Amino acid sequence: MRFDSDSIDLSTVDTSSGGGGMGIGLPGGLAMGGGGMGIVGLLIWALVSGAFGSGMPAATTGAGAAQPVDMSHCTSRKAQETQTECRLIKVYTIADRVWKEEFSRRGANYTTPRLRLFPSQSVSTACGNASIQVGPFYCPGDSTIYFSVSFLERLQEQIGAQGDFAQAYIMAHEFGHHLQNILGTERKVRRAQTALSSQGQKNQYSVGMELQADCYAGVWATLADRSQDGISLDEGDLAEGLQAAEAVGDDKLQKEATGQVQPDNFTHGTSEQRRQWLEKGMQTADPTQCTTFETLGLPL
């Protein structure tokens, strides 16, 4: 993956430490999918507890403050292509520009999400306090994407999602949850879930959310590649993304964690589904083709 310029926007990036503060649990809005556990966090929580379908781990409280992450070095293209935190900010910057242009072209309203990189063991959000073990996630309450850089680096080898474009896919997936928030999809899903009594049925809506975010990530990849001020991708990059999508399928993670597969507890989709929807986004470059809810037979 090669960046086509070294421009980067730090104005909407928050690098302050996490820490305690809110002292409340994460609500169902995150626990049931809309950016909830994130991709990497899903794996580690599953391997630790086998608690598939149970939502996020308990929120942490009272964590000590840490020093802000210094991002001043990220203005050079070399840093963006070699250092994880700089690469994440660059991908975030490109995603924001690409989606702003795409929404404008379609006559739709768009707002920029914030990105928060945190170095501490927990972070306070509008959705509650989240442990570092949650991994990357999006909070619709404050329209912010949260990333622990050290956590992402440490676990990349463990999930079988190596490569710089695999990291870009994770960022693009979380950005996809922001699109669901501003398009109203997230609110419709929560309303539909509230009307259901079966947790298995509620989980299906979470699957629809996660697969759609995968599809949006694929759309972004192609649109960014076409841009003259984005990224340049090759077949190896696309293969990395598809491999990463397969690596975080519910069936694969459940099998690794417990030796069993329980479809009723799926919240993110199977490896095959995740690969298929990421690939569909790449091939169509059209967000309106990310019809996961219709395909799953889920009314909104």
C-alpha positions in Angstrom: 0.0 0.0 0.0 1.5 3.3 -1.1 0.2 6.8 -0.2 -0.1 9.2 -3.0 0.7 12.3 -0.9 2.0 13.2 2.5 -0.9 15.5 3.5 -2.4 14.6 6.8 -5.1 16.2 9.0 -4.4 16.2 12.8 -7.2 18.7 13.6 -9.8 16.1 14.4 -7.4 13.6 16.1 -7.5 13.4 19.8 -4.3 11.9 21.3 -5.0 12.6 25.0 -4.9 9.7 27.5 -7.8 7.5 28.5 -8.4 7.1 32.2 -11.4 6.8 34.4 -14.1 9.4 34.7 -17.5 8.2 33.6 -17.5 5.0 35.6 -20.5 3.5 33.8 -21.0 0.3 31.7 -21.1 0.4 28.0 -24.7 0.5 26.8 -26.4 -1.9 24.3 -25.8 0.5 21.5 -22.2 -0.6 21.4 -22.5 -4.0 22.9 -24.8 -5.2 20.2 -22.8 -4.2 17.2 -22.7 -0.6 16.0 -19.0 -0.5 16.3 -19.1 -2.4 19.5 -16.2 -4.7 20.2 -14.4 -3.8 17.1 -12.5 -6.3 15.1 -9.4 -7.0 17.1 -11.2 -6.7 20.5 -13.7 -9.4 19.4 -10.9 -11.9 19.1 -9.1 -11.3 22.3 -12.3 -11.2 24.4 -13.5 -14.4 22.7 -10.2 -16.2 23.5 -10.1 -15.0 27.0 -13.7 -15.8 28.0 -15.5 -17.6 25.2 -18.4 -15.2 25.8 -19.7 -14.9 22.3 -22.8 -12.8 21.9 -22.6 -11.4 25.4 -21.4 -7.9 24.3 -18.4 -6.0 25.5 -16.3 -6.8 28.6 -17.2 -4.8 31.7 -16.0 -1.3 31.5 -13.0 -0.3 33.6 -13.0 2.5 36.1 -10.5 4.6 37.8 -7.5 4.0 35.5 -4.6 6.4 35.9 -3.8 9.1 33.3 -1.1 8.6 30.7 0.8 11.0 28.6 -0.8 12.0 25.2 0.4 10.3 22.1 2.8 12.5 20.2 1.8 12.6 16.5 4.0 15.5 15.3 6.3 13.1 13.4 3.4 11.9 11.3 3.6 14.7 8.8 6.2 12.8 6.7 5.2 10.2 4.2 7.9 7.8 5.4 6.4 7.9 8.9 2.9 7.3 7.5 4.1 4.3 5.6 6.2 2.7 8.3 4.6 3.6 11.7 1.3 2.2 12.8 -0.1 5.3 14.5 0.8 7.5 11.6 -0.6 5.1 9.1 -3.9 5.0 11.0 -4.2 8.8 10.9 -3.4 8.9 7.2 -6.0 6.2 6.4 -8.5 8.1 8.6 -7.7 11.4 6.7 -8.2 9.7 3.3 -11.4 8.0 4.4 -12.8 11.3 5.6 -12.0 13.0 2.3 -13.3 10.1 0.2 -16.6 9.8 2.0 -17.1 13.6 2.1 -16.7 13.7 -1.6 -19.0 10.6 -2.1 -21.8 12.0 0.1 -21.5 15.4 -1.7 -21.8 13.7 -5.1 -24.9 11.9 -3.9 -26.4 15.1 -2.3 -26.3 13.7 1.2 -25.2 15.3 4.4 -21.9 14.3 5.9 -20.1 15.0 9.2 -16.5 14.2 10.0 -16.0 11.7 12.9 -13.3 12.3 15.5 -10.4 9.9 15.9 -9.0 9.2 19.3 -5.7 7.3 19.8 -5.2 6.4 23.4 -2.1 4.8 25.2 -3.7 3.9 28.5 -5.5 0.9 29.8 -8.9 2.5 29.5 -10.6 5.4 27.8 -13.7 7.5 28.7 -16.3 7.8 25.9 -19.9 9.0 25.5 -20.7 5.3 25.6 -19.0 4.7 28.9 -15.5 3.6 29.9 -13.9 1.0 27.7 -11.0 -1.2 28.5 -8.0 -1.5 26.2 -9.1 -5.1 25.6 -12.1 -3.9 23.7 -9.8 -3.1 20.7 -10.7 -0.6 18.0 -14.4 0.6 18.2 -16.7 3.4 17.2 -19.0 5.2 19.7 -22.1 6.7 18.0 -22.7 8.8 21.2 -19.7 11.1 20.5 -19.1 10.2 16.8 -15.6 9.0 17.6 -13.4 6.2 16.4 -11.2 4.8 19.3 -7.9 3.0 18.7 -5.3 1.7 21.1 -2.2 1.6 18.8 -0.1 -0.6 21.0 -3.0 -3.1 21.3 -3.4 -3.3 17.5 0.3 -3.8 17.0 0.5 -6.5 19.6 -2.5 -8.5 18.3 -2.0 -8.3 14.6 0.1 -11.4 14.5 -2.4 -13.3 16.7 -5.4 -12.8 14.4 -3.7 -13.7 11.1 -4.3 -10.3 9.6 -0.8 -9.1 8.8 0.1 -6.3 6.5 -0.4 -2.5 6.3 -3.6 -2.8 4.3 -5.0 -5.1 7.0 -4.6 -2.2 9.4 -6.2 0.1 6.9 -9.2 -2.3 6.6 -9.7 -2.2 10.4 -9.8 1.6 10.3 -12.1 1.7 7.3 -14.5 -0.8 9.0 -14.8 1.4 12.0 -15.3 4.4 9.7 -18.1 2.4 8.2 -19.9 2.4 11.5 -19.8 6.2 11.5 -21.5 6.2 8.1 -24.3 4.0 9.6 -24.6 6.5 12.4 -25.1 9.6 10.1 -27.3 7.7 7.7 -29.6 6.6 10.5 -29.0 2.9 10.1 -27.7 2.5 13.6 -30.8 4.0 15.1 -33.1 1.8 13.0 -31.2 -1.3 14.0 -31.5 -0.4 17.7 -35.2 0.1 17.3 -35.6 -3.2 15.5 -33.6 -5.0 18.2 -35.7 -3.5 21.0 -38.8 -5.0 19.5 -37.3 -8.5 19.6 -37.3 -10.9 22.5 -34.8 -13.4 21.1 -31.1 -12.7 21.6 -30.4 -14.8 18.5 -32.6 -12.5 16.4 -31.0 -9.4 17.9 -27.6 -10.8 17.0 -28.6 -11.1 13.4 -29.1 -7.4 13.2 -25.6 -7.0 14.7 -24.3 -9.2 12.0 -26.0 -7.0 9.4 -24.3 -4.0 10.9 -20.8 -5.5 10.9 -21.1 -7.0 7.4 -22.3 -3.6 6.0 -19.3 -1.9 7.7 -17.1 -4.5 5.9 -18.8 -3.6 2.6 -18.3 0.1 3.2 -14.6 -0.6 3.9 -14.4 -2.3 0.5 -16.1 0.7 -1.2 -13.7 3.0 0.4 -10.6 1.0 -0.7 -11.6 1.2 -4.4 -12.7 4.9 -4.3 -9.4 5.8 -2.5 -7.4 3.8 -5.0 -9.1 5.6 -7.9 -8.3 9.0 -6.3 -5.2 11.0 -7.3 -4.7 12.0 -3.6 -5.4 8.7 -1.8 -3.7 5.4 -1.8 -2.3 3.1 -4.5 -3.2 -0.6 -4.0 -2.0 -3.7 -5.7 -3.2 -7.3 -5.7 -1.2 -8.1 -2.6 -2.9 -5.3 -0.6 -6.4 -6.5 -1.6 -5.4 -10.0 -0.6 -4.3 -8.8 2.8 -7.7 -7.1 3.3 -9.7 -10.2 2.3 -7.5 -12.4 4.5 -8.1 -10.0 7.5 -11.8 -10.2 6.9 -11.7 -14.0 6.9 -9.5 -14.0 10.1 -12.2 -12.3 12.1 -15.2 -14.4 11.2 -17.4 -15.5 14.2 -17.2 -19.2 13.2 -13.4 -19.1 13.0 -13.0 -17.2 16.3 -15.5 -19.4 18.1 -13.7 -22.5 16.9 -10.4 -21.2 18.1 -11.8 -20.1 21.5 -14.0 -23.0 22.5 -13.7 -25.7 19.8 -17.4 -25.2 18.9 -19.4 -23.0 16.6 -22.7 -21.5 17.8 -24.4 -19.6 15.0 -27.0 -18.1 17.3 -24.2 -16.2 19.1 -22.8 -14.8 15.9 -22.5 -11.0 16.1 -20.1 -10.2 13.2 -20.7 -12.8 10.6 -18.8 -15.9 9.3 -15.4 -15.7 7.7 -17.0 -16.3 4.3 -19.6 -13.6 4.8 -17.0 -11.1 5.9 -14.8 -11.8 2.9 -17.8 -11.7 0.5 -19.1 -8.3 1.7 -15.6 -6.7 1.8 -15.0 -8.0 -1.7 -18.5 -6.8 -2.9 -17.7 -3.3 -1.7 -14.3 -3.4 -3.5 -15.9 -4.6 -6.8 -18.9 -2.3 -6.9 -17.4 0.8 -5.3 -21.0 1.7 -4.5 -22.3 2.0 -0.9 -25.9 1.5 -2.0 -24.9 -2.1 -2.9 -24.1 -2.9 0.7 -27.5 -4.4 1.2 -26.6 -6.7 4.1 -29.9 -6.3 5.9 -32.0 -7.1 2.8 -29.8 -10.1 2.0 -30.2 -11.4 5.6 -34.0 -10.8 5.4 -33.9 -8.2 8.2 -36.5 -5.4 7.9 -35.5 -1.9 9.0 
